[in-house]
Amino acid sequence: MTQPHIHVGIMADNRIIIVFDGVYLCNGKQVEGEQLFARTPNGIAWQGSTYETLQFTPENEDKASFQLQDVTIGIGFHWQRHENQRFRGGVELITEDKKIRVINHVKVEEYLRSVISSEMKATSSLELLKAHAVISRSWLLAQIEKRNAIEATATPYQSETNTEDERIKWYDREEHDNYDVCADDHCQRYQGITRASTPAVNEAVDATFGQVLFHNDHIADARFSKCCGGVTELFENCWEPYPHPYLVAQRDGGEGEMPDLTIEENAREWILSKPDTFCNTNDKNILSQVLNGYDQETSQFFRWRIEYEQEELSALVRRRSGIDFGTITELEPLKRGTSGRITRLRIVGTKRTLIVGKELEIRRWLSESHLYSSAFVVEKQPYYNQSRFILHGAGWGHGVGLCQMGAAMMGAKGYHYEEILAHYFRGAELRNLYDKENEQ
């Protein structure tokens, strides 16, 4: 097969400014420079006319690019901010609710040059960059394969179960009907050519051109997170209840046996300790190579601690969940995954008791943005005439698949990218899905 083009949802607003650097073609005419698009009740207003959709194609794909202003990155996270971003490829504008959605049409390999420079620093070790190019390519194409399968069944995608006693929800495909993937942390960070690619990034993408992970003749859904906390998590504990055999629970290197962290006592001991694993590092050289500037605003990766006064916690959960629990008196882990991440948490209040899951929903309810992970133990202390809740936690993100911090250490220790992939995706096979010869 030839290299696919993909559609990436970048941003949505009721007013969009695009600066075209180079000649773009739209409806048979040439377009350059700054252009303003406004959402109206009838569609998209541009240059005195109104359109349902607009598509701009670069006259010379290698030379032309376009800039978007005020793109929000890190949506819902503590590092959320706005920045101007520049992209290659084509751009499509559609109406989505009451806004204009900007969609970038781009080749997979061009997309990857940005992703592995956006998800981490482009100065990471070459072997880590190669490994990340493979998993980012695999994840992307697996999502397209999955979307096609869902559409073929004509069965609505179900990601939520609500009863009187519990709220179980996960976040994956449900938000993206008009494009393949989004450009933010919900999918993969894709910030165009704003994140300058280095010769190492280009070498990593070119060296792995078209390579993806396969399992049983299907593209592997190669997940990754910032820091697993020492043990990786199972797919089904974070998303749909379908096991992925190549996403196994395992200790992320280091000496010693892998503890059974589904047992509460073991999870508490593990989370309150700092065991020897690949991702347990304070090496500033490694951290600075892997983490972008805004990621380094967080100094706690492997182990962390957050404190809430009882009134503060009660108000936070009421605001984030939309449910009035009254005064929260207990946070009780009911079920943990293989990494110690809580997948079902009972929240006990003076007005209401409810079970919440899965891991990301727990993280959303217990933080103004997203709690670093759901692998935490709760310490409750007296505090004047109320209580203080202290969450002692491990890792950053869902913990499934490749651990970026662990893989960074593996790269620094001299592991090749094939070895890094074999460590995190047990039993998956590396194959060439397409090659450069087909590009001619």
C-alpha angles and dihedrals in degrees: 000000000000125000109282127233113227135199116231122191106222108173144333128215140142090246123040129185117196124182111203112208102197132006119314126183124224126168090346097307133102119249128193139160130016118351129184122212123187131190114236131176088261100046138276118349115212131157094346098311135088124231137185091215137359129201126193120194122191114243089214111025094196096054107031127081138162134220127219120201126222099007111178113228129186091028109204094000128110092255095054112146144141128255141162113252135194125212140185125221130041129323129217126192121203135168113255116178104312095333142074114251117210114211124187117213105206141153116259095243093050088049090052094053087062098039097056089046091048100042089052138353117296087230093071119123114287093240092053091049090051092050091048092048089056096047094043090051091046094048092048096050091042089056091053090048090049093048091052090050092050092049091048092058094050086216116137112248108249118205103153141063119189126183135154090267105038147024114207117179139155132189123226131104100002099094102051115072098134101049141020101253139348125244100238139075091284085076116001127320107258114173100163119229089328086097100062112233116225129214086260092057092049090047092050093050093044093046091054096035108163095355117143137166117252133193122185091347093305126107108258117247091232106196126187139184137188099255128355093200094236104309127056124236132231120252094233092058091063106030138007115355093251117115118229106207094209092055098073134165111256143149110262095237126286132103124306141039123303107254122224098251093181084080110084097222092051092047092051093050092046096046093047091052133064105228125190108267137138093259095049098095139131092182101139092199091058093042093049091050094052104034128070117226096266091048089056089059083082111068096183117078112137097035129011142171132211127182129204129182111227095251091045092051093047092051092045095052092045090052096044099041100033088229124117107222092169109222110353111231104172142021106199123186108219101174134015132193128227093279093050092258112147112240097176121033125180114216112200119198137166090252104029143014119203141163116230130193166195113050099263094047089053090051092048094051095048099050141045086237117005125319109240090250141329091246097106142121123218124234115189119200134179111257116185105293094344140037136270120220115209117192114202107195146183131213135354121260133001096314096223120138121340117023105213094206092047092046090049090056091047090053091049090050092056103260115152119236092251088057092048091051092046090052096053101031106044114201096005116133125223112228139167108244093181135353141210094259089070090055093071 
